[in-house]
Amino acid sequence: MRVAIDARSLSERFTSNRTYWSELVTALGRRGDVELLLISNTPIPPDEVPPNGRTIVEPANGRWFSYAILPEIAKREGADVVHVQYTVSPRFRVPVVTMVHDVSFFIEPAWFGMKDRFLLQRTVPAACRRATRVIVPSVTCREELLSFIDVAPDKVVVTLEGTPTRLLGVEPNGIGPIVGDQPYVLLVGGASPRKNLASAIEAVRLARKALPDLRLLVTGRLGAKYPEDYILTPGPLDEAVLAAAYRRAHALLHPSYHEGFGLTLLEAMAMGCPVVASDRGAIPEIVGDAAILCDPNDAVAMADGLVQLINPAVREEMIRNGRKRAAGFTWDRTAELTVQAYREAMAQS
């Protein structure tokens, strides 16, 4: 089976898109029944190319690449199926599988700028109708997509994602100069409105009544500076530093208003970092009983969850449950479900 993949995300840094595509391509690379064509408009890092893959790079504007270049290359190279993300050009002449990570642009449009909101609300429904199969990362996401987009239910398939493996394989290092010796809570993902940073700041402020030295370490790109002296904002962290940040954190605080999946949650649990998280979107589906879940608007409950982790027995149970939960999500399983979607798409054409 020759699979053409829109591989532009493999050149990104510090994004969940890059994690998804990198882990999926790596898992597909372990299979003997797939040949991968990684197609991009920018160079693809050599370490992202598996033994059964080859790269095709054709510089072009992003929208033109999606609309015309990718369909032309897929046709020219004899692809049996194409795997893209969100956008499906009407010019494809081979079966197309599209990945939709979430439909938060319908759930709460205010989380997006006007341009992004306009494009997503119009292009994603069209893409779902054009695609032969639509892949989503969770049962929650499937239900949400079907509630907002008029598409045949049997086209929409769940391919649960796996626990990110890259951090597990790096030597943790470099967090000391950022956090010193004091305890901290980790929030990964920056200041997107959906990530609910304001509630995290308030929760840590309240938790400091019991843990006076507790601080909040926020990774990612922030749109503003925060005057509170207990907030650390070093920006995006490379893999070794992020791995160390997980291992040393008092907890991962994840008060997001919505997630279609939640790779960060699995990442933390696999690294032995307890999780206090929102009870919205797919988060409960992913963490099960391995996290303390709270209403994302209830900073008092989140603070209480952070304080509970002072108790060694509670903390050890959370870490044990988290590691077990994370181990159940594998990228080989994701790849198997994805290949099944490819085969269904090919059989339908």
N, C-alpha and C positions, 0 to 999 in steps of 0.2 A: 504494500500500500504506500503510494507516494503522497505525502502530506505537505502542502504548502502552508507555511505559518507566517503571519504578519509578525515579524520579530523585532519591531522597532523598540519595544519596551526593554529588550535585553541590553540596550545601550543606556538606559536610565540609571540613576543612582538614588538610593534612599526612598524607594517607592514600593508599595505593595504590588503594583502591576509588575514590576521587574521581578519581585520574589515569585509571584505566581508563574510567570512564563519561564523563568530560569529553572525553577524546580520541576515544572511539567516537562520541559524540553529534556532535562537531565534524565527524568524517569522514562520518557519515551525513548531516549537513547540507549536504555538498557534492554529494549525489546528487539527481537529479531524479525518482527513482522511489519516494521515501519521504516520508511526512508523519509528523512526530513529535508525540506527545502526551507531554509531560514532566509526570508526575504525582508530587506529593509532599505531605507533611504539614507542610512548612516552606517558606518562600519560597526560590525558586531565584534565584541571582545572574543579573542580566540578561545578563552577558557569556557565560553558559553556554547561552544559548538561540539556536540557529541560525535562519537565515531561514525554513526549512521546519518550524519547531517552534513550539508554543505550550505555555504552562504551565497546569496545573490544580492548585491548592493547596487541600487540605481538611485543616485541623488535626485530628489524631486521635492517640491512643496508637499507638505503633509496631506492636504486635502486631495491634491491631484494624484498623489501616490495611492491613496485609498480608492479613489474613484476609477482611475484608468491604469496606472502602472502595475499595481498588484494583480488585477484580473488578467492583464496581458501576459505577465510573467508566468502566472499559474497555468494559463492555457499553453503558452510556448513550451513550458517544461513538462507538460503532460501530467500535471497533478491530478490525482484521483479525488481529492477533497481539499478544501481550504479551511483553515482555522483562523478567525479574526476576532477582534474585540469590538463590540458595540456596532460599528459601521459596516454595512454590507452594500457594496456597489451594485447597481442594476446591471453592470456590464459583465458580471461573472457568468461563465458558461459551464462551470463545474459545480458540484454540490458544495455548499458553504455551511460551516458550523460557526456560530458566533457566541462569544463569551459575554455575558452580562453579569457584572459583579454585584450590582444592586440597582434598585430603582429609586434611590433616595431623592432624585430630582423630581419625582412625582410626590413622594411622601412628604417632603418639606422643601418646596422650591426656594424658600428664603435662604437656604444654606448655600445657594449658588449665585454667581453673578448673572446679570441679565443675559449676556451672550451665551454662556454655557447652558443656562437653563433653557433658553430658546432652542438651541441646537439639539440638546439631549432629548427634550420632550418631543421633538419632531423626527429626529433621525433614528432613535432607538426603536420606536414602534415599527417604523418602516423596515428597519434591519431585521427585526424579529419575523416580520411577515415574509421577507425575501429569503431568509435563511432556511435551509432544509432542517436543521436542528439548532436549538438554542440551549446553551449550557449555562447553568447557574450553580453557585457554590453551596447552596443549602436548601433545605425544604422550605424554610421561612422565605427565602428569596423567591423561590418558585411560586409560592402562594401570593406574594406581593406583586410579582410581575403579572401573573394572570388576573389579578384584581384591577390592574391599571392598563394593561395592553390586551387588545383583542387579537389573540393568537390561539391556534389549536392547542389544547393542553398536551396532546401526545407529542408535540414538537419540543416541549420544554423538559429537559432532563437534568437531574441533579448529579453533579460530580463533586462530592465532598472533597475539599482540598486536604493537603497533608501538613504535618508540622514542619515548619522551615528547618532545613538541615544545615545551612551554611554556618550559623552561629555555633552550632554544636561541634563543629569541626575546627574552630579557630581557638587560639590560645588567648583567654581573656586578659586584657592588659590596658592600662592607661586611664582608668577612671579615677584613681587616687588624686591626681592634681585638680580634678574638677570638683570632687565632693569632700575631700579631706577625710576626717575620721568620724564625722557625724552621720546619723541615720538619715535616710531619704526615701521618699516615695517616687517612683518612676512613672512618668506619663510619656508615651511614645506617640508621635504624630503631629506635633505642632499645634497651631491655633485655629484650625479650620472650625467654623461655627458648629459643625456636627460633633466635633470632639469634646465640646462642653468644658473648656478649660476653666471657665469662671467657677463652676461647681467644684472642680478639683482644687482650685486655690482655696475656696472657702472650707472644703472638707479638711485640708491639711491645716489651715488656720485653727479650726476647732480641735483637731487631733493633737495639736501642740499643747493644749491644756494638760494632757496626760503625758505627752512626749515633747517636752519643751525644745529639744534640739532637732526635731524632725524638720526636714526640708522637702521641697518639691523640685525634682529634676525633670525639666521638660525638654525633650529632644525635638528636632524638626525645625522648620522655618517659622518664625513668629512675625506677625505684622506689627507688633508693638513691644515696648519695653515695660517691664513690671517693677514698680518701686519696692515691693515687699522684699525684705532682706533674706527671707527664707525661700525664695524662688531662684533656682539656677537655670539659666537658659544658654547652654553652650552651642546650640544649633544642632544640625545633623551629626551623628556620631558614626565613625567607621565601624566595621564589624567587630574588631577586637575590643574596642572601647564599649560598644553596646553590649557585647557578651558579658563583659565585666560589670557593667551597670545592672544588668538583670541579676547576676549572681550575688551582688552585694546589696540589692535593694531591700528595704523593709517590705515593700509590696509593689506590684504594678497596679496603678489606679487607672481604670479605663471607664470613665463616665459617659461614653459616647451615646448620643441620642439615637444612633442607628448604625448597624453594621449588617452587610449582606453575608459576611462570614466572620472574620476576626483572626487573621493570621498572628497578630501581635499577642493575642491571648494564648494561643498554642505555644508560641515562642517562649513566653514567660514561663508557662507551666513546665515545659520541657527543660528549662534552665533552672528549675527549682525555686522560682519566684512566686510567692503567693499572689492571688489575684482578688482585687475588689473591683467589681464592674457593674455597669448598668444592666438593667433587666429588659432592655429593649432590643428590637430587631432579632437577629440570629444569635445574639450572645448567649442566651440560656441554652439554645440548641447545641452550641459548641462546647460550653464549659460543663454542662451537666451539674453535678453536685461538687465540682472541684473549685468553686469560687464563691465568694460572698457577693450576692447580687442585691442591688439597691435601685430604687427609683432615681434616675439621673438628676432629678431636681431636688433630691433630699440630701443635702450636704451633711446633715446631722447623722443620718444612717451610714453614709460613707465614712465619716469620721469614726463612728462606733466600730465599723468593720476594720478600720486601720488599727484602732486601739485593741481590738480583740486579738490581734496577731502578736501582742506582747506575750500572751500566754503560750509557753513552749508546746503544750499539748495541742492546742488549736493550730499553731503554726506548723507543727510537724505533720498533723493530719492533712492540712491544706496542701502542703508540699507533696506528700505521698499521693494524695488523690489527683493532684495536678499532673504529676509525672505519668501516672497510669492513664489518665484521660488523654494526654498528648500522644502517648505511644500508640493509641488506637487510630490515629489519623496518619496515613502513609501516602506518599506521592506515587508509589507503585499502584496502589488502589485507585488513586485519581487517574493515573494513566490508563489503567484497564477500563474504567468507566468512560473515559474520553475516547479511546479507540472503539469502544462499543458504539458510541454516538457517531463516530466517523463511518463505521460499517452501516449503521442504520441510514445515514444520509446517502451513502453510495447506493444502497439497495433501493431507496425510494426514487432515485433519479432515473 
